């Protein structure tokens, strides 16, 4: 398995609850959480973009209350 270049948001600073993303060789995007790094979710750049746009638009705010 190739080594992934994991990146976390600069907003996470030194926090322990971080979401990491990494581009994979097959064109997908891998996501994992710092508290469970063995669990990796795979998505496409298009789906990740749609999710980010939804977050920015407030579509998921009700889940964080």
C-alpha positions in Angstrom: 0.0 0.0 0.0 1.5 3.4 -1.0 2.2 6.0 1.7 -0.5 8.7 1.8 0.4 12.3 2.5 -2.1 13.1 5.2 -3.1 16.8 5.7 -5.1 18.3 8.5 -6.7 21.7 8.6 -4.7 24.6 9.9 -7.8 25.4 12.0 -7.1 22.2 14.0 -3.8 23.6 15.4 -2.6 21.2 18.1 -6.1 19.8 18.8 -6.4 16.0 19.3 -9.7 15.7 17.5 -8.7 16.3 13.9 -9.9 15.2 10.5 -7.1 14.3 8.0 -7.4 14.1 4.2 -5.1 12.6 1.7 -5.2 12.3 -2.1 -4.7 8.7 -3.3 -3.0 7.5 -6.5 -6.3 6.3 -7.9 -7.8 9.9 -7.8 -9.9 9.3 -4.7 -9.7 11.2 -1.4 -9.1 9.4 1.8 -10.4 10.7 5.2 -9.6 9.6 8.7 -10.0 10.9 12.3 -7.1 11.3 14.7 -8.8 9.3 17.4 -9.3 6.3 15.0 -6.6 6.5 12.3 -7.1 2.8 11.2 -10.6 3.6 9.9 -10.3 5.3 6.5 -13.2 6.6 4.4 -12.8 6.9 0.6 -14.6 9.5 -1.5 -14.3 11.3 -4.8 -13.1 14.9 -5.2 -16.6 15.7 -6.6 -18.4 14.3 -3.5 -16.0 16.0 -1.1 -16.6 19.3 -2.9 -20.3 18.8 -2.6 -20.0 18.1 1.1 -17.7 21.1 1.8 -20.2 23.4 -0.1 -23.0 22.0 2.0 -21.1 22.6 5.2 -20.3 26.2 4.1 -24.0 26.7 3.3 -25.1 25.5 6.8 -26.9 22.4 5.6 -25.4 20.3 8.5 -25.5 22.9 11.3 -28.4 21.1 13.0 -26.1 18.1 13.6 -23.6 20.1 15.6 -26.1 21.6 18.1 
